[in-house]
Amino acid sequence: MKEQKKISWGILGPGNIAGQFVKDLVHAEGAQVVAVGSRTKANAERFAEKHGIPRAYGSYEELALDNEVEIIYVATPHPAHKDNVMTCLRAGKAVLCEKPFTMSANEARELTAYAEANKLFLMEAMWTRYLPTIRKVREWLSAGKIGEVRLLKADAGFRSDWNPEGRLLNPKLGGGALLDIGIYPISFASMIFGQAPAKIVSAVHLGETGVDEQFAVTFQYPNGSIANLNGSIRLQVQSDAYLYGTEGYIFIPNFLSARTATLFVAGGEPEIFADHNVAHGFAYEAEEAMQALREGRTASEILTPEETLQIMKTVDAIRAEWGLRYPFE
């Protein structure tokens, strides 16, 4: 087998999620992390020492100007994504940006337009899309195994500690369930139905800090198909997905980091797919990004910038229905 061309990564924002990403990159063939950037040199140096990264920078701008870095993983809190990604793009770098891509469709539109105009790779790090189990689900759907999908039920949630100043509950930090955990079922619905919903109906519980602690949303599509989605940051929710079609259904336990999926077809035995790979999950989105760079593509075919923008439009529509605005908007 031909050895894959090495791709040099930079890490922007040395937090917990970035640490998990770097650890998982050992399972992505050809990946090498060469630099990390933080708002302080000390934070960058600590992260670099812990993960064996050669260079540490005390600013994001310095990281973006590193000539060896080919692609930058942006792992800062989502209110900073737009400015951080633009810093990288203006330096001519490819970017893999953590979910949610931005705070709004307007921010997403600005980034995708700049990347397109300058022929730069840009991708949202929605890791669920690239997991082997979800790839198998897409294969089943493409093969018509369950016929036409008419109903999707997908939930995602966890019970966070009560910390009004923390990222999850602070409106100044873009807190709330919708953009943190709710983006998973919303993006999943976009993947399953391949289009924006024609109708959105939702309900929300806004907590005492003003952010959405819990929500339910129903999407209806032009052909009449329906998606029922729930999200919460204050409830331990079973994060499972069910896809019901005219010929059968698919069950995906814990679909966010799916390891198994079961196909049920009327009259047949259940078919179980299980992923036994040791990679945690970040490696697959990294491999997708690197393969695109090797092939000279500026986007992933599995989650295009155009689809990411459409998802942010859907999120904006849900927030508008709630009257939810952040202090910095």
RADAUR-V932903 format. One line per field, one symbol per residue. ss: DSSP state (A for helix, B for strand, O for the rest). phi: phi as a letter, one per 30 degrees, with the letter a starting at -180 (. if undefined). psi: psi as a letter, one per 20 degrees, with the letter a starting at -180 (. if undefined). Layout:
ss: ???
phi: ???
psi: ???
This chain:
ss: OOOOOOBBBBBBOOOAAAAAAAAAAAAOOOBBBBBBBOOOAAAAAAAAAAAOOOBBBOOAAAAAOOOOOOBBBBOOOAAAAAAAAAAAAAOOOBBBBBOOOOOOAAAAAAAAAAAAAOOOOBBBBOAAAAOAAAAAAAAAAAOOOOOOBBBBBBBBBOBOOOOOOOOOOOAAAOOOAAAAOAAAAAAAAAAAAOOOOOBBBBBBBBOOOOOBBBBBBBBBOOOOOBBBBBBBOBOOOOOOBBBBBOOBBBBBOOAAAOOBBBBBBOOOOOBBBBOOOOOOOAAAAAAAAAAAAAOOOOOOOOOOAAAAAAAAAAAAAAAAAAOOOOOOO
phi: .dddddbcccccjdcdddddddddddccdidbccabbbdbddddddddddcicdbbccadddedcddddcbcccbdeddceeddddeddddicdbcceddebdadddddddddddddchcdbadddeeecdedddddddedddieciddcbcbbbaaacdddbecdedccddcidkdeddcdddddddddddciadddbbbbbbccdddjcddabbbccccedjdbbcbbbacbbdcddcbbcccdblabcbdhdebecbbbccbeibdecccbccddddkdddddddddddddcidcadddbdeddedddddddeddddddicbcedd
psi: pppqpqppqqponlaghhgggghiiiiopipppiqqpriqhggghgggghjlpgqpqjqhggghjohhphqpookrqhiiggggghggghjjqqpopqqqgairhgggggghgggghjlqppppmnhhhiqhghghghggghikhjbpphppopqprroqqonhirhhiohijkrqhgifhhhghghghgggijrqqhppprqqopaiiirohqqpqppprhjiqqpoqqqqjjpnpomrppoprijarppoplhglphqqppoppirqqppppojqiphhhhghgggghhgghijqjqpihnqhgggghghgggghghhhikoqqhj.
